Amino acid sequence: MTEKLKYLTEDLVSDLYKNVEENLDLYKHGDFLDLARNSGWGSELKSVTMNIELLAGLEGNTGAEAEVRNSMLVHKALEGMTPNLAREERIWTRLTHVECFEYSRKRWISEGADDSEIERSIKVHFFADTANRIRDDNAVSRLWWNAHIAHMTCPSDPLSALELVLSKADIRSNFIERPWVTSRANVAGGIIRAMKNDSWISEKEVNYREFMKTVNKYGGGILFEIMNEGKVDQFMTQCSRKARNEISS
């Protein structure tokens, strides 16, 4: 079943954030379905639809495999979503509190944690008050951004690109969290192809960090947008060689 994507009013997002402690029992044992019938919870976006059945299939497990599956699922479920819309906190706060609430709770509220820990986790993973938190912390938006960047960098095979990027936490942070990389498809695509063709790069986190430092050092002034794939791949090969030398020296 598909329906129009819904979002919250700004005042409601603010109230929810301020009242996390008051609503703690709902986060731990209940839900927000009754509250969601009230005014302010159901504004609709005409340009985006959500597949409720797909969103219900999100897995609360940790680990790279679950993160890959969940990322691809959210991207497929939100048809019409764009990067501009995906920067809107009101969308993701609605999803974490309604359609994706069970997933968000299972994934980010730890059993046995004390109330102060749970409150901190809710404020980080059920809301999204900055661009960085939308990209990295919100339980659902981080999944969409994972898959969006994989589709952008490797449209012919986004799944394998996503598996590479999410294989290690350090790889994701050094790839997705670098705007100068993810905003330039030629650079990001070149990095993905380099990791596919040279297993040394992603074999160890230290290798990947050194490789990315080298790309950053020597690629700052290069106009990758006017280079063909062959030239970009040649540059990445040189960076890999320099990174190996740096580590072994």
C-alpha positions in Angstrom: 0.0 0.0 0.0 1.3 3.4 -0.9 0.2 6.8 0.3 1.4 10.4 0.3 4.4 11.0 2.5 3.5 12.9 5.6 5.4 15.4 7.8 5.0 17.3 11.1 4.6 20.9 11.8 7.7 22.7 13.2 5.9 23.4 16.4 5.1 19.8 16.9 8.7 18.7 16.2 9.8 21.2 18.8 7.2 20.0 21.4 8.1 16.3 20.8 11.8 17.1 21.4 11.1 19.1 24.6 8.9 16.4 25.9 11.0 13.3 25.3 11.3 12.7 29.1 7.6 13.1 29.6 6.9 10.6 26.7 9.6 8.2 27.7 7.1 5.4 28.4 5.6 5.7 24.9 9.1 5.4 23.4 9.9 2.3 25.5 6.6 0.4 25.6 3.9 2.2 23.6 3.5 4.2 20.4 2.4 7.5 19.0 -0.5 6.3 16.9 -3.2 8.0 19.0 -1.3 11.3 19.1 -0.7 11.0 15.3 -4.5 11.5 14.7 -4.2 15.0 16.1 -3.6 18.2 14.1 -0.1 18.9 13.0 0.9 15.2 12.4 -0.5 14.6 8.9 0.5 17.3 6.4 1.1 15.6 3.0 3.8 16.0 0.4 2.2 15.7 -3.1 5.4 14.8 -4.8 6.5 11.9 -2.6 4.8 8.6 -1.9 5.7 6.0 0.8 5.2 2.3 0.5 4.0 1.3 4.0 4.6 -2.5 3.5 8.3 -1.9 2.5 8.9 0.4 5.5 7.3 -2.2 7.8 10.0 -4.6 6.6 12.9 -2.7 8.1 15.1 -4.9 10.3 16.2 -3.7 13.7 19.4 -5.7 13.6 22.8 -4.1 13.7 25.7 -4.8 11.3 26.6 -3.9 7.8 24.3 -6.5 6.1 21.2 -5.1 7.8 22.3 -1.6 7.1 22.6 -2.3 3.4 19.2 -4.0 3.2 17.5 -1.3 5.2 19.1 1.5 3.2 18.0 0.0 -0.2 14.5 -0.6 1.2 14.0 3.0 2.5 15.3 4.4 -0.8 12.8 2.2 -2.8 9.9 2.9 -0.4 10.1 6.7 -0.7 9.3 7.3 -4.4 9.9 10.9 -5.5 12.2 11.8 -2.6 14.9 14.3 -3.6 18.1 15.5 -1.8 16.4 18.9 -1.1 13.4 17.3 0.5 15.6 14.8 2.3 17.1 17.7 4.3 13.8 18.4 6.0 13.6 17.3 9.7 9.8 17.3 9.8 9.7 14.4 7.3 12.1 12.2 9.2 10.7 12.9 12.7 7.3 11.9 11.4 8.7 8.6 10.1 10.6 7.7 13.2 7.6 8.4 15.4 4.9 6.7 13.2 5.6 4.5 10.1 9.1 3.5 11.2 8.6 3.7 14.9 9.0 0.0 15.7 12.2 -0.2 13.7 13.6 3.0 15.3 12.9 1.7 18.8 14.3 -1.8 18.2 17.4 -0.4 16.5 18.3 2.5 18.8 16.6 2.0 22.2 18.7 -0.6 24.1 17.0 -3.0 26.5 18.4 -2.5 29.9 19.7 1.0 29.3 18.8 3.5 32.0 16.3 6.3 31.3 19.0 9.0 30.8 20.8 6.9 28.1 17.5 6.2 26.4 16.6 9.9 26.4 19.9 10.8 24.8 19.5 8.1 22.1 16.0 9.3 21.3 17.1 12.9 20.9 19.9 11.8 18.5 18.1 9.1 16.5 14.4 10.1 16.4 15.0 13.7 15.5 17.3 15.5 12.9 17.9 19.1 13.7 21.0 19.6 11.6 22.2 18.6 8.1 24.9 16.3 9.6 22.4 14.6 11.9 20.0 14.0 9.0 22.8 12.4 7.1 24.4 10.4 9.9 22.1 10.0 13.0 18.4 10.0 12.4 17.2 6.3 12.3 15.6 6.6 8.9 17.1 9.5 7.0 20.7 8.1 7.4 19.4 5.0 5.5 18.0 7.0 2.6 21.2 9.0 2.3 23.3 5.9 2.3 21.4 4.5 -0.7 21.1 7.9 -2.5 24.8 8.3 -2.5 25.3 4.8 -3.7 22.9 5.4 -6.6 24.6 8.7 -7.4 28.1 7.3 -7.5 27.4 3.9 -9.1 24.0 4.0 -10.9 24.7 0.7 -12.7 25.3 -1.2 -9.5 24.3 0.8 -6.4 24.1 -2.4 -4.2 27.8 -3.3 -4.6 28.8 0.4 -4.0 26.7 0.4 -0.8 28.2 -2.8 0.4 31.6 -1.3 0.0 30.8 2.0 1.7 29.1 0.3 4.7 31.6 -2.6 5.1 33.3 -0.7 7.9 32.2 2.3 10.0 35.4 4.2 9.2 34.8 3.9 5.5 31.3 5.3 5.7 32.5 8.2 7.9 35.3 9.0 5.5 33.2 8.7 2.4 29.6 9.9 3.1 30.7 12.5 5.7 33.0 14.3 3.2 30.8 16.8 1.3 33.5 17.5 -1.3 33.4 13.8 -2.2 29.7 13.0 -2.2 28.7 16.2 -4.0 31.0 15.3 -6.9 29.8 12.2 -8.7 33.0 11.8 -10.6 35.2 11.8 -7.5 32.9 9.5 -5.5 32.5 7.1 -8.4 36.2 7.0 -8.9 36.7 6.1 -5.2 34.1 3.3 -5.4 35.8 1.8 -8.6 39.2 2.1 -6.9 37.9 0.1 -3.9 36.4 -2.5 -6.2 39.6 -2.9 -8.3 42.1 -2.7 -5.5 41.1 -4.6 -2.3 44.1 -3.2 -0.4 42.2 0.1 0.0 39.4 -1.3 2.0 41.3 -4.2 3.5 42.2 -2.2 6.6 40.8 1.0 8.0 44.3 2.5 8.2 44.7 1.8 4.4 41.4 3.5 3.6 42.1 6.5 5.8 45.5 7.0 4.2 44.1 6.6 0.7 41.4 9.2 1.4 44.0 11.6 2.8 46.0 11.2 -0.4 42.9 11.8 -2.6 42.2 14.9 -0.6 45.8 16.2 -0.7 46.3 15.7 -4.4 42.8 16.1 -5.7 41.8 19.5 -4.3 42.6 21.6 -7.4 41.6 19.0 -10.0 38.5 19.6 -12.2 37.3 16.0 -12.1 34.1 17.1 -13.8 35.9 17.4 -17.1 37.8 14.2 -16.8 36.6 10.9 -18.3 36.5 7.7 -16.2 39.8 6.5 -17.4 41.6 9.7 -16.2 39.8 9.6 -12.9 40.8 5.9 -12.4 44.4 6.7 -13.3 44.4 9.4 -10.6 42.9 7.0 -8.0 45.5 4.4 -8.9 48.3 6.9 -8.3 46.7 7.9 -4.9 46.6 4.2 -3.9 50.3 3.8 -4.8 51.2 7.0 -2.8 49.1 5.8 0.2 50.9 2.4 0.2 54.3 4.1 0.1 53.3 6.4 3.0 52.2 3.5 5.2 55.2 1.4 4.4 57.7 4.2 4.9 
